[in-house]
Amino acid sequence: MKQVKTYNFIDITKREFQQYQATPITNAQAVEIQNNLFGVVDLLLQWSSKENIITECA
């Protein structure tokens, strides 16, 4: 049977971003951080695809 390594992204986020905050990061804050990061990545992908469309039309 294939073994799959699972990740707890909330714990990973809390560990990575704890250094930027004096108080412990809650699960809700970790989810908010993840949502913000995904939002930034989504914007970058949208801008990239718009740039490709503009370049192709020129």
PDBQT receptor file of N, H, CA, C and O in Angstrom, charges set to zero:
ATOM      1  N   MET A   1       0.836  -1.176   0.000  1.00  0.00    +0.000 N 
ATOM      2  CA  MET A   1       0.000   0.000   0.000  1.00  0.00    +0.000 C 
ATOM      3  C   MET A   1       0.889   1.249   0.000  1.00  0.00    +0.000 C 
ATOM      4  O   MET A   1       1.919   1.290   0.673  1.00  0.00    +0.000 OA
ATOM      5  N   LYS A   2       0.485   2.243  -0.747  1.00  0.00    +0.000 N 
ATOM      6  H   LYS A   2      -0.352   2.211  -1.294  1.00  0.00    +0.000 HD
ATOM      7  CA  LYS A   2       1.266   3.475  -0.852  1.00  0.00    +0.000 C 
ATOM      8  C   LYS A   2       1.147   4.288   0.438  1.00  0.00    +0.000 C 
ATOM      9  O   LYS A   2       0.048   4.516   0.945  1.00  0.00    +0.000 OA
ATOM     10  N   GLN A   3       2.288   4.715   0.953  1.00  0.00    +0.000 N 
ATOM     11  H   GLN A   3       3.180   4.530   0.541  1.00  0.00    +0.000 HD
ATOM     12  CA  GLN A   3       2.267   5.546   2.145  1.00  0.00    +0.000 C 
ATOM     13  C   GLN A   3       2.269   7.007   1.719  1.00  0.00    +0.000 C 
ATOM     14  O   GLN A   3       3.063   7.427   0.877  1.00  0.00    +0.000 OA
ATOM     15  N   VAL A   4       1.379   7.758   2.309  1.00  0.00    +0.000 N 
ATOM     16  H   VAL A   4       0.735   7.417   2.993  1.00  0.00    +0.000 HD
ATOM     17  CA  VAL A   4       1.257   9.167   1.970  1.00  0.00    +0.000 C 
ATOM     18  C   VAL A   4       1.574   9.979   3.213  1.00  0.00    +0.000 C 
ATOM     19  O   VAL A   4       1.028   9.741   4.290  1.00  0.00    +0.000 OA
ATOM     20  N   LYS A   5       2.468  10.942   3.043  1.00  0.00    +0.000 N 
ATOM     21  H   LYS A   5       2.912  11.136   2.168  1.00  0.00    +0.000 HD
ATOM     22  CA  LYS A   5       2.793  11.820   4.161  1.00  0.00    +0.000 C 
ATOM     23  C   LYS A   5       1.779  12.956   4.181  1.00  0.00    +0.000 C 
ATOM     24  O   LYS A   5       1.616  13.671   3.193  1.00  0.00    +0.000 OA
ATOM     25  N   THR A   6       1.107  13.114   5.299  1.00  0.00    +0.000 N 
ATOM     26  H   THR A   6       1.240  12.533   6.102  1.00  0.00    +0.000 HD
ATOM     27  CA  THR A   6       0.137  14.188   5.410  1.00  0.00    +0.000 C 
ATOM     28  C   THR A   6       0.762  15.355   6.164  1.00  0.00    +0.000 C 
ATOM     29  O   THR A   6       1.620  15.170   7.027  1.00  0.00    +0.000 OA
ATOM     30  N   TYR A   7       0.322  16.537   5.827  1.00  0.00    +0.000 N 
ATOM     31  H   TYR A   7      -0.376  16.687   5.126  1.00  0.00    +0.000 HD
ATOM     32  CA  TYR A   7       0.839  17.742   6.452  1.00  0.00    +0.000 C 
ATOM     33  C   TYR A   7      -0.291  18.478   7.156  1.00  0.00    +0.000 C 
ATOM     34  O   TYR A   7      -1.412  18.547   6.651  1.00  0.00    +0.000 OA
ATOM     35  N   ASN A   8       0.007  19.012   8.295  1.00  0.00    +0.000 N 
ATOM     36  H   ASN A   8       0.917  18.956   8.705  1.00  0.00    +0.000 HD
ATOM     37  CA  ASN A   8      -0.942  19.857   8.992  1.00  0.00    +0.000 C 
ATOM     38  C   ASN A   8      -0.518  21.292   8.698  1.00  0.00    +0.000 C 
ATOM     39  O   ASN A   8       0.369  21.835   9.357  1.00  0.00    +0.000 OA
ATOM     40  N   PHE A   9      -1.155  21.896   7.709  1.00  0.00    +0.000 N 
ATOM     41  H   PHE A   9      -1.875  21.455   7.174  1.00  0.00    +0.000 HD
ATOM     42  CA  PHE A   9      -0.727  23.209   7.252  1.00  0.00    +0.000 C 
ATOM     43  C   PHE A   9      -0.956  24.292   8.301  1.00  0.00    +0.000 C 
ATOM     44  O   PHE A   9      -0.257  25.306   8.301  1.00  0.00    +0.000 OA
ATOM     45  N   ILE A  10      -1.912  24.096   9.183  1.00  0.00    +0.000 N 
ATOM     46  H   ILE A  10      -2.479  23.273   9.183  1.00  0.00    +0.000 HD
ATOM     47  CA  ILE A  10      -2.097  25.086  10.251  1.00  0.00    +0.000 C 
ATOM     48  C   ILE A  10      -0.882  25.096  11.166  1.00  0.00    +0.000 C 
ATOM     49  O   ILE A  10      -0.373  26.163  11.511  1.00  0.00    +0.000 OA
ATOM     50  N   ASP A  11      -0.412  23.915  11.560  1.00  0.00    +0.000 N 
ATOM     51  H   ASP A  11      -0.825  23.049  11.279  1.00  0.00    +0.000 HD
ATOM     52  CA  ASP A  11       0.776  23.851  12.419  1.00  0.00    +0.000 C 
ATOM     53  C   ASP A  11       2.010  24.393  11.715  1.00  0.00    +0.000 C 
ATOM     54  O   ASP A  11       2.820  25.088  12.329  1.00  0.00    +0.000 OA
ATOM     55  N   ILE A  12       2.157  24.087  10.447  1.00  0.00    +0.000 N 
ATOM     56  H   ILE A  12       1.498  23.523   9.948  1.00  0.00    +0.000 HD
ATOM     57  CA  ILE A  12       3.308  24.584   9.681  1.00  0.00    +0.000 C 
ATOM     58  C   ILE A  12       3.269  26.102   9.605  1.00  0.00    +0.000 C 
ATOM     59  O   ILE A  12       4.293  26.761   9.786  1.00  0.00    +0.000 OA
ATOM     60  N   THR A  13       2.093  26.659   9.338  1.00  0.00    +0.000 N 
ATOM     61  H   THR A  13       1.261  26.124   9.191  1.00  0.00    +0.000 HD
ATOM     62  CA  THR A  13       1.948  28.112   9.255  1.00  0.00    +0.000 C 
ATOM     63  C   THR A  13       2.252  28.760  10.596  1.00  0.00    +0.000 C 
ATOM     64  O   THR A  13       2.953  29.770  10.658  1.00  0.00    +0.000 OA
ATOM     65  N   LYS A  14       1.727  28.179  11.669  1.00  0.00    +0.000 N 
ATOM     66  H   LYS A  14       1.157  27.359  11.618  1.00  0.00    +0.000 HD
ATOM     67  CA  LYS A  14       1.981  28.729  12.998  1.00  0.00    +0.000 C 
ATOM     68  C   LYS A  14       3.474  28.719  13.308  1.00  0.00    +0.000 C 
ATOM     69  O   LYS A  14       4.008  29.694  13.838  1.00  0.00    +0.000 OA
ATOM     70  N   ARG A  15       4.144  27.627  12.982  1.00  0.00    +0.000 N 
ATOM     71  H   ARG A  15       3.711  26.835  12.552  1.00  0.00    +0.000 HD
ATOM     72  CA  ARG A  15       5.582  27.517  13.239  1.00  0.00    +0.000 C 
ATOM     73  C   ARG A  15       6.375  28.546  12.440  1.00  0.00    +0.000 C 
ATOM     74  O   ARG A  15       7.286  29.180  12.972  1.00  0.00    +0.000 OA
ATOM     75  N   GLU A  16       6.032  28.713  11.169  1.00  0.00    +0.000 N 
ATOM     76  H   GLU A  16       5.291  28.198  10.737  1.00  0.00    +0.000 HD
ATOM     77  CA  GLU A  16       6.786  29.612  10.290  1.00  0.00    +0.000 C 
ATOM     78  C   GLU A  16       6.580  31.085  10.644  1.00  0.00    +0.000 C 
ATOM     79  O   GLU A  16       7.519  31.877  10.563  1.00  0.00    +0.000 OA
ATOM     80  N   PHE A  17       5.363  31.457  11.034  1.00  0.00    +0.000 N 
ATOM     81  H   PHE A  17       4.600  30.814  11.099  1.00  0.00    +0.000 HD
ATOM     82  CA  PHE A  17       5.061  32.866  11.248  1.00  0.00    +0.000 C 
ATOM     83  C   PHE A  17       5.136  33.290  12.713  1.00  0.00    +0.000 C 
ATOM     84  O   PHE A  17       4.980  34.474  13.014  1.00  0.00    +0.000 OA
ATOM     85  N   GLN A  18       5.370  32.352  13.625  1.00  0.00    +0.000 N 
ATOM     86  H   GLN A  18       5.496  31.391  13.380  1.00  0.00    +0.000 HD
ATOM     87  CA  GLN A  18       5.448  32.699  15.042  1.00  0.00    +0.000 C 
ATOM     88  C   GLN A  18       6.568  33.690  15.325  1.00  0.00    +0.000 C 
ATOM     89  O   GLN A  18       6.453  34.501  16.244  1.00  0.00    +0.000 OA
ATOM     90  N   GLN A  19       7.629  33.640  14.566  1.00  0.00    +0.000 N 
ATOM     91  H   GLN A  19       7.723  32.981  13.819  1.00  0.00    +0.000 HD
ATOM     92  CA  GLN A  19       8.771  34.525  14.794  1.00  0.00    +0.000 C 
ATOM     93  C   GLN A  19       8.422  35.996  14.580  1.00  0.00    +0.000 C 
ATOM     94  O   GLN A  19       9.171  36.872  15.013  1.00  0.00    +0.000 OA
ATOM     95  N   TYR A  20       7.312  36.282  13.926  1.00  0.00    +0.000 N 
ATOM     96  H   TYR A  20       6.704  35.571  13.574  1.00  0.00    +0.000 HD
ATOM     97  CA  TYR A  20       6.931  37.654  13.647  1.00  0.00    +0.000 C 
ATOM     98  C   TYR A  20       5.895  38.191  14.631  1.00  0.00    +0.000 C 
ATOM     99  O   TYR A  20       5.438  39.324  14.485  1.00  0.00    +0.000 OA
ATOM    100  N   GLN A  21       5.524  37.402  15.619  1.00  0.00    +0.000 N 
ATOM    101  H   GLN A  21       5.895  36.481  15.738  1.00  0.00    +0.000 HD
ATOM    102  CA  GLN A  21       4.506  37.817  16.571  1.00  0.00    +0.000 C 
ATOM    103  C   GLN A  21       4.913  37.380  17.968  1.00  0.00    +0.000 C 
ATOM    104  O   GLN A  21       5.376  36.255  18.159  1.00  0.00    +0.000 OA
ATOM    105  N   ALA A  22       4.743  38.267  18.951  1.00  0.00    +0.000 N 
ATOM    106  H   ALA A  22       4.367  39.181  18.796  1.00  0.00    +0.000 HD
ATOM    107  CA  ALA A  22       5.154  37.970  20.321  1.00  0.00    +0.000 C 
ATOM    108  C   ALA A  22       4.220  36.977  21.006  1.00  0.00    +0.000 C 
ATOM    109  O   ALA A  22       4.670  36.142  21.790  1.00  0.00    +0.000 OA
ATOM    110  N   THR A  23       2.934  37.061  20.719  1.00  0.00    +0.000 N 
ATOM    111  H   THR A  23       2.568  37.739  20.082  1.00  0.00    +0.000 HD
ATOM    112  CA  THR A  23       1.976  36.145  21.348  1.00  0.00    +0.000 C 
ATOM    113  C   THR A  23       1.774  34.916  20.462  1.00  0.00    +0.000 C 
ATOM    114  O   THR A  23       1.980  34.993  19.251  1.00  0.00    +0.000 OA
ATOM    115  N   PRO A  24       1.376  33.795  21.041  1.00  0.00    +0.000 N 
ATOM    116  CA  PRO A  24       1.160  32.588  20.232  1.00  0.00    +0.000 C 
ATOM    117  C   PRO A  24       0.090  32.806  19.158  1.00  0.00    +0.000 C 
ATOM    118  O   PRO A  24      -0.934  33.443  19.403  1.00  0.00    +0.000 OA
ATOM    119  N   ILE A  25       0.346  32.273  17.985  1.00  0.00    +0.000 N 
ATOM    120  H   ILE A  25       1.178  31.756  17.786  1.00  0.00    +0.000 HD
ATOM    121  CA  ILE A  25      -0.592  32.379  16.872  1.00  0.00    +0.000 C 
ATOM    122  C   ILE A  25      -1.691  31.335  17.055  1.00  0.00    +0.000 C 
ATOM    123  O   ILE A  25      -1.417  30.164  17.319  1.00  0.00    +0.000 OA
ATOM    124  N   THR A  26      -2.920  31.774  16.913  1.00  0.00    +0.000 N 
ATOM    125  H   THR A  26      -3.142  32.725  16.699  1.00  0.00    +0.000 HD
ATOM    126  CA  THR A  26      -4.056  30.853  17.044  1.00  0.00    +0.000 C 
ATOM    127  C   THR A  26      -4.314  30.159  15.708  1.00  0.00    +0.000 C 
ATOM    128  O   THR A  26      -3.779  30.553  14.672  1.00  0.00    +0.000 OA
ATOM    129  N   ASN A  27      -5.138  29.126  15.756  1.00  0.00    +0.000 N 
ATOM    130  H   ASN A  27      -5.573  28.806  16.597  1.00  0.00    +0.000 HD
ATOM    131  CA  ASN A  27      -5.509  28.431  14.521  1.00  0.00    +0.000 C 
ATOM    132  C   ASN A  27      -6.220  29.377  13.558  1.00  0.00    +0.000 C 
ATOM    133  O   ASN A  27      -5.983  29.330  12.351  1.00  0.00    +0.000 OA
ATOM    134  N   ALA A  28      -7.091  30.238  14.089  1.00  0.00    +0.000 N 
ATOM    135  H   ALA A  28      -7.283  30.277  15.069  1.00  0.00    +0.000 HD
ATOM    136  CA  ALA A  28      -7.820  31.187  13.240  1.00  0.00    +0.000 C 
ATOM    137  C   ALA A  28      -6.850  32.158  12.556  1.00  0.00    +0.000 C 
ATOM    138  O   ALA A  28      -7.023  32.485  11.382  1.00  0.00    +0.000 OA
ATOM    139  N   GLN A  29      -5.842  32.613  13.283  1.00  0.00    +0.000 N 
ATOM    140  H   GLN A  29      -5.702  32.348  14.237  1.00  0.00    +0.000 HD
ATOM    141  CA  GLN A  29      -4.852  33.503  12.680  1.00  0.00    +0.000 C 
ATOM    142  C   GLN A  29      -4.047  32.777  11.607  1.00  0.00    +0.000 C 
ATOM    143  O   GLN A  29      -3.724  33.357  10.571  1.00  0.00    +0.000 OA
ATOM    144  N   ALA A  30      -3.723  31.507  11.854  1.00  0.00    +0.000 N 
ATOM    145  H   ALA A  30      -3.986  31.035  12.696  1.00  0.00    +0.000 HD
ATOM    146  CA  ALA A  30      -2.970  30.729  10.871  1.00  0.00    +0.000 C 
ATOM    147  C   ALA A  30      -3.780  30.561   9.587  1.00  0.00    +0.000 C 
ATOM    148  O   ALA A  30      -3.231  30.652   8.489  1.00  0.00    +0.000 OA
ATOM    149  N   VAL A  31      -5.079  30.317   9.721  1.00  0.00    +0.000 N 
ATOM    150  H   VAL A  31      -5.525  30.243  10.613  1.00  0.00    +0.000 HD
ATOM    151  CA  VAL A  31      -5.938  30.187   8.546  1.00  0.00    +0.000 C 
ATOM    152  C   VAL A  31      -6.010  31.513   7.808  1.00  0.00    +0.000 C 
ATOM    153  O   VAL A  31      -5.992  31.538   6.578  1.00  0.00    +0.000 OA
ATOM    154  N   GLU A  32      -6.093  32.623   8.550  1.00  0.00    +0.000 N 
ATOM    155  H   GLU A  32      -6.108  32.603   9.549  1.00  0.00    +0.000 HD
ATOM    156  CA  GLU A  32      -6.125  33.946   7.918  1.00  0.00    +0.000 C 
ATOM    157  C   GLU A  32      -4.829  34.222   7.162  1.00  0.00    +0.000 C 
ATOM    158  O   GLU A  32      -4.859  34.768   6.058  1.00  0.00    +0.000 OA
ATOM    159  N   ILE A  33      -3.701  33.853   7.741  1.00  0.00    +0.000 N 
ATOM    160  H   ILE A  33      -3.676  33.410   8.637  1.00  0.00    +0.000 HD
ATOM    161  CA  ILE A  33      -2.410  34.016   7.058  1.00  0.00    +0.000 C 
ATOM    162  C   ILE A  33      -2.405  33.218   5.761  1.00  0.00    +0.000 C 
ATOM    163  O   ILE A  33      -1.990  33.726   4.720  1.00  0.00    +0.000 OA
ATOM    164  N   GLN A  34      -2.866  31.967   5.819  1.00  0.00    +0.000 N 
ATOM    165  H   GLN A  34      -3.203  31.555   6.665  1.00  0.00    +0.000 HD
ATOM    166  CA  GLN A  34      -2.913  31.127   4.627  1.00  0.00    +0.000 C 
ATOM    167  C   GLN A  34      -3.803  31.744   3.560  1.00  0.00    +0.000 C 
ATOM    168  O   GLN A  34      -3.433  31.786   2.387  1.00  0.00    +0.000 OA
ATOM    169  N   ASN A  35      -4.977  32.225   3.964  1.00  0.00    +0.000 N 
ATOM    170  H   ASN A  35      -5.277  32.191   4.917  1.00  0.00    +0.000 HD
ATOM    171  CA  ASN A  35      -5.890  32.836   3.001  1.00  0.00    +0.000 C 
ATOM    172  C   ASN A  35      -5.265  34.071   2.351  1.00  0.00    +0.000 C 
ATOM    173  O   ASN A  35      -5.420  34.287   1.149  1.00  0.00    +0.000 OA
ATOM    174  N   ASN A  36      -4.566  34.873   3.138  1.00  0.00    +0.000 N 
ATOM    175  H   ASN A  36      -4.440  34.698   4.114  1.00  0.00    +0.000 HD
ATOM    176  CA  ASN A  36      -3.903  36.054   2.593  1.00  0.00    +0.000 C 
ATOM    177  C   ASN A  36      -2.814  35.660   1.593  1.00  0.00    +0.000 C 
ATOM    178  O   ASN A  36      -2.687  36.274   0.533  1.00  0.00    +0.000 OA
ATOM    179  N   LEU A  37      -2.041  34.648   1.927  1.00  0.00    +0.000 N 
ATOM    180  H   LEU A  37      -2.144  34.149   2.788  1.00  0.00    +0.000 HD
ATOM    181  CA  LEU A  37      -0.985  34.200   1.020  1.00  0.00    +0.000 C 
ATOM    182  C   LEU A  37      -1.568  33.636  -0.272  1.00  0.00    +0.000 C 
ATOM    183  O   LEU A  37      -1.067  33.915  -1.361  1.00  0.00    +0.000 OA
ATOM    184  N   PHE A  38      -2.634  32.838  -0.144  1.00  0.00    +0.000 N 
ATOM    185  H   PHE A  38      -3.041  32.611   0.741  1.00  0.00    +0.000 HD
ATOM    186  CA  PHE A  38      -3.278  32.293  -1.342  1.00  0.00    +0.000 C 
ATOM    187  C   PHE A  38      -3.862  33.415  -2.190  1.00  0.00    +0.000 C 
ATOM    188  O   PHE A  38      -3.843  33.337  -3.418  1.00  0.00    +0.000 OA
ATOM    189  N   GLY A  39      -4.381  34.456  -1.547  1.00  0.00    +0.000 N 
ATOM    190  H   GLY A  39      -4.397  34.519  -0.549  1.00  0.00    +0.000 HD
ATOM    191  CA  GLY A  39      -4.914  35.607  -2.277  1.00  0.00    +0.000 C 
ATOM    192  C   GLY A  39      -3.842  36.323  -3.072  1.00  0.00    +0.000 C 
ATOM    193  O   GLY A  39      -4.074  36.727  -4.211  1.00  0.00    +0.000 OA
ATOM    194  N   VAL A  40      -2.665  36.482  -2.477  1.00  0.00    +0.000 N 
ATOM    195  H   VAL A  40      -2.476  36.153  -1.552  1.00  0.00    +0.000 HD
ATOM    196  CA  VAL A  40      -1.547  37.134  -3.175  1.00  0.00    +0.000 C 
ATOM    197  C   VAL A  40      -1.112  36.291  -4.371  1.00  0.00    +0.000 C 
ATOM    198  O   VAL A  40      -0.887  36.820  -5.460  1.00  0.00    +0.000 OA
ATOM    199  N   VAL A  41      -0.996  34.997  -4.168  1.00  0.00    +0.000 N 
ATOM    200  H   VAL A  41      -1.178  34.567  -3.284  1.00  0.00    +0.000 HD
ATOM    201  CA  VAL A  41      -0.601  34.110  -5.266  1.00  0.00    +0.000 C 
ATOM    202  C   VAL A  41      -1.637  34.155  -6.385  1.00  0.00    +0.000 C 
ATOM    203  O   VAL A  41      -1.277  34.178  -7.562  1.00  0.00    +0.000 OA
ATOM    204  N   ASP A  42      -2.912  34.167  -6.029  1.00  0.00    +0.000 N 
ATOM    205  H   ASP A  42      -3.205  34.148  -5.073  1.00  0.00    +0.000 HD
ATOM    206  CA  ASP A  42      -3.975  34.247  -7.031  1.00  0.00    +0.000 C 
ATOM    207  C   ASP A  42      -3.866  35.542  -7.833  1.00  0.00    +0.000 C 
ATOM    208  O   ASP A  42      -4.004  35.519  -9.056  1.00  0.00    +0.000 OA
ATOM    209  N   LEU A  43      -3.621  36.674  -7.163  1.00  0.00    +0.000 N 
ATOM    210  H   LEU A  43      -3.508  36.693  -6.170  1.00  0.00    +0.000 HD
ATOM    211  CA  LEU A  43      -3.450  37.939  -7.870  1.00  0.00    +0.000 C 
ATOM    212  C   LEU A  43      -2.257  37.891  -8.824  1.00  0.00    +0.000 C 
ATOM    213  O   LEU A  43      -2.345  38.362  -9.959  1.00  0.00    +0.000 OA
ATOM    214  N   LEU A  44      -1.161  37.331  -8.369  1.00  0.00    +0.000 N 
ATOM    215  H   LEU A  44      -1.090  36.948  -7.448  1.00  0.00    +0.000 HD
ATOM    216  CA  LEU A  44       0.021  37.222  -9.229  1.00  0.00    +0.000 C 
ATOM    217  C   LEU A  44      -0.270  36.381 -10.467  1.00  0.00    +0.000 C 
ATOM    218  O   LEU A  44       0.162  36.720 -11.569  1.00  0.00    +0.000 OA
ATOM    219  N   LEU A  45      -1.003  35.284 -10.284  1.00  0.00    +0.000 N 
ATOM    220  H   LEU A  45      -1.354  35.009  -9.389  1.00  0.00    +0.000 HD
ATOM    221  CA  LEU A  45      -1.360  34.441 -11.427  1.00  0.00    +0.000 C 
ATOM    222  C   LEU A  45      -2.283  35.175 -12.394  1.00  0.00    +0.000 C 
ATOM    223  O   LEU A  45      -2.141  35.045 -13.610  1.00  0.00    +0.000 OA
ATOM    224  N   GLN A  46      -3.228  35.943 -11.859  1.00  0.00    +0.000 N 
ATOM    225  H   GLN A  46      -3.344  36.047 -10.871  1.00  0.00    +0.000 HD
ATOM    226  CA  GLN A  46      -4.124  36.718 -12.714  1.00  0.00    +0.000 C 
ATOM    227  C   GLN A  46      -3.347  37.764 -13.496  1.00  0.00    +0.000 C 
ATOM    228  O   GLN A  46      -3.553  37.926 -14.699  1.00  0.00    +0.000 OA
ATOM    229  N   TRP A  47      -2.454  38.475 -12.816  1.00  0.00    +0.000 N 
ATOM    230  H   TRP A  47      -2.287  38.344 -11.839  1.00  0.00    +0.000 HD
ATOM    231  CA  TRP A  47      -1.657  39.504 -13.499  1.00  0.00    +0.000 C 
ATOM    232  C   TRP A  47      -0.772  38.876 -14.563  1.00  0.00    +0.000 C 
ATOM    233  O   TRP A  47      -0.599  39.434 -15.646  1.00  0.00    +0.000 OA
ATOM    234  N   SER A  48      -0.214  37.719 -14.251  1.00  0.00    +0.000 N 
ATOM    235  H   SER A  48      -0.354  37.266 -13.370  1.00  0.00    +0.000 HD
ATOM    236  CA  SER A  48       0.652  37.031 -15.201  1.00  0.00    +0.000 C 
ATOM    237  C   SER A  48      -0.126  36.636 -16.450  1.00  0.00    +0.000 C 
ATOM    238  O   SER A  48       0.362  36.805 -17.568  1.00  0.00    +0.000 OA
ATOM    239  N   SER A  49      -1.341  36.109 -16.261  1.00  0.00    +0.000 N 
ATOM    240  H   SER A  49      -1.737  35.972 -15.353  1.00  0.00    +0.000 HD
ATOM    241  CA  SER A  49      -2.116  35.688 -17.428  1.00  0.00    +0.000 C 
ATOM    242  C   SER A  49      -2.562  36.896 -18.236  1.00  0.00    +0.000 C 
ATOM    243  O   SER A  49      -2.613  36.819 -19.464  1.00  0.00    +0.000 OA
ATOM    244  N   LYS A  50      -2.884  38.005 -17.589  1.00  0.00    +0.000 N 
ATOM    245  H   LYS A  50      -2.842  38.067 -16.592  1.00  0.00    +0.000 HD
ATOM    246  CA  LYS A  50      -3.240  39.228 -18.317  1.00  0.00    +0.000 C 
ATOM    247  C   LYS A  50      -2.047  39.745 -19.102  1.00  0.00    +0.000 C 
ATOM    248  O   LYS A  50      -2.199  40.211 -20.231  1.00  0.00    +0.000 OA
ATOM    249  N   GLU A  51      -0.864  39.666 -18.514  1.00  0.00    +0.000 N 
ATOM    250  H   GLU A  51      -0.740  39.287 -17.596  1.00  0.00    +0.000 HD
ATOM    251  CA  GLU A  51       0.355  40.119 -19.193  1.00  0.00    +0.000 C 
ATOM    252  C   GLU A  51       0.611  39.262 -20.424  1.00  0.00    +0.000 C 
ATOM    253  O   GLU A  51       1.011  39.779 -21.467  1.00  0.00    +0.000 OA
ATOM    254  N   ASN A  52       0.383  37.950 -20.310  1.00  0.00    +0.000 N 
ATOM    255  H   ASN A  52       0.058  37.530 -19.463  1.00  0.00    +0.000 HD
ATOM    256  CA  ASN A  52       0.567  37.064 -21.456  1.00  0.00    +0.000 C 
ATOM    257  C   ASN A  52      -0.421  37.381 -22.557  1.00  0.00    +0.000 C 
ATOM    258  O   ASN A  52      -0.059  37.335 -23.732  1.00  0.00    +0.000 OA
ATOM    259  N   ILE A  53      -1.659  37.700 -22.215  1.00  0.00    +0.000 N 
ATOM    260  H   ILE A  53      -1.953  37.737 -21.260  1.00  0.00    +0.000 HD
ATOM    261  CA  ILE A  53      -2.677  38.042 -23.219  1.00  0.00    +0.000 C 
ATOM    262  C   ILE A  53      -2.298  39.343 -23.912  1.00  0.00    +0.000 C 
ATOM    263  O   ILE A  53      -2.428  39.456 -25.131  1.00  0.00    +0.000 OA
ATOM    264  N   ILE A  54      -1.833  40.322 -23.152  1.00  0.00    +0.000 N 
ATOM    265  H   ILE A  54      -1.727  40.230 -22.162  1.00  0.00    +0.000 HD
ATOM    266  CA  ILE A  54      -1.430  41.609 -23.736  1.00  0.00    +0.000 C 
ATOM    267  C   ILE A  54      -0.251  41.409 -24.669  1.00  0.00    +0.000 C 
ATOM    268  O   ILE A  54      -0.220  41.990 -25.754  1.00  0.00    +0.000 OA
ATOM    269  N   THR A  55       0.721  40.597 -24.269  1.00  0.00    +0.000 N 
ATOM    270  H   THR A  55       0.695  40.125 -23.388  1.00  0.00    +0.000 HD
ATOM    271  CA  THR A  55       1.909  40.341 -25.089  1.00  0.00    +0.000 C 
ATOM    272  C   THR A  55       1.534  39.643 -26.381  1.00  0.00    +0.000 C 
ATOM    273  O   THR A  55       2.070  39.967 -27.441  1.00  0.00    +0.000 OA
ATOM    274  N   GLU A  56       0.603  38.676 -26.303  1.00  0.00    +0.000 N 
ATOM    275  H   GLU A  56       0.167  38.413 -25.442  1.00  0.00    +0.000 HD
ATOM    276  CA  GLU A  56       0.192  37.934 -27.496  1.00  0.00    +0.000 C 
ATOM    277  C   GLU A  56      -0.583  38.817 -28.467  1.00  0.00    +0.000 C 
ATOM    278  O   GLU A  56      -0.509  38.611 -29.679  1.00  0.00    +0.000 OA
ATOM    279  N   CYS A  57      -1.325  39.798 -27.955  1.00  0.00    +0.000 N 
ATOM    280  H   CYS A  57      -1.385  39.966 -26.971  1.00  0.00    +0.000 HD
ATOM    281  CA  CYS A  57      -2.121  40.668 -28.812  1.00  0.00    +0.000 C 
ATOM    282  C   CYS A  57      -1.282  41.761 -29.471  1.00  0.00    +0.000 C 
ATOM    283  O   CYS A  57      -1.690  42.338 -30.479  1.00  0.00    +0.000 OA
ATOM    284  N   ALA A  58      -0.132  42.040 -28.912  1.00  0.00    +0.000 N 
ATOM    285  H   ALA A  58       0.200  41.571 -28.093  1.00  0.00    +0.000 HD
ATOM    286  CA  ALA A  58       0.695  43.145 -29.431  1.00  0.00    +0.000 C 
ATOM    287  C   ALA A  58       1.440  42.767 -30.685  1.00  0.00    +0.000 C 
ATOM    288  O   ALA A  58       2.174  43.586 -31.238  1.00  0.00    +0.000 OA
TER     289      ALA A  58
